[in-house]
Amino acid sequence: MQADAIYRRGMSETPFRIFRGFNDESLKWAARSTFRLDRKSAPSFRGDPMAERIVRALAERRAINVKETLESFETFSRIRRRVRAPRVADVCCGHGLTGLLFAAIERQVEEVVLLDRQKPPKADLVVDAVCEAAPWAREKIRWVEAPIERSADELSPETSVVAVHACGVRTDRAIDLALSVGGHLAAIPCCYKQTAKDAPRALRDALGAELATDVHRTYRLEAAGFRVEWGAIPEAITPMNRILFGLR
């Protein structure tokens, strides 16, 4: 377990990239806040001009919380160049902010599919906020309400698949989807209940369900022809901060 402890320590030291003010110890507590992003909290989000414009527009609508905002921006900053493609799908997306950042900031992205079983009540407010800051994004966005396991027909070949905290086996369904359409994958796994069943028992016993599951996922992606990398977002946002990259 020594190697795992060293790895976990490295993950916990991952800094904020977009809104670097949250690297200050006095602000780290706020990174997991489920309070609504509003005019009072928005000034803490100091970044590049586009990021600040999007945050201000989100704050005006009070449609999303602080944690989800930071999680989406920090995830985007780490995956944007690795999975960049003309088409990107944000699956099990919730409000879809990570995918929307591709539409707003990555000019070569032509379509962003926001896919979830059901659109959250405030999802349209989040879309409106991003499109206020980046009007060109709106024509790229397509919402699909469908279960992930029955969504392959909604995506074009070579669509990159993004799954931020797709709970439990939904991360595995995101892997299935990436394999089906032949696109890159970036996933932040979450809620590992029932996920390690196919991993060798020796791995489960030695590493625990979380690490064993992601090691098993890594072997699966490698066997399918992907180059796999691991990364992380700041642990101040969430302890479930590992990123799995599957690069075609």
Secondary structure, DSSP 4 states (H G I P E B T S, - for coil): -HHHHHHHHHHHTPPPSSSGGGGSHHHHGGGG--SBP-TTTGGG---SHHHHHHHHHHHHHT-SBHHHHHHHHHHHHHHHHHH--SEEEEES-TT-HHHHHHHHH-TT--EEEEEESS--TTHHHHHHHHHHH-GGGGGGEEEEES-GGG-GGGS-TT-EEEEEEEETTHHHHHHHHHHHHT--EEEEEE--TT--TTS-HHHHHHH-HHHHHHHHHHHHHHHTT-EEEEEE--TTT-S--EEEEEE-
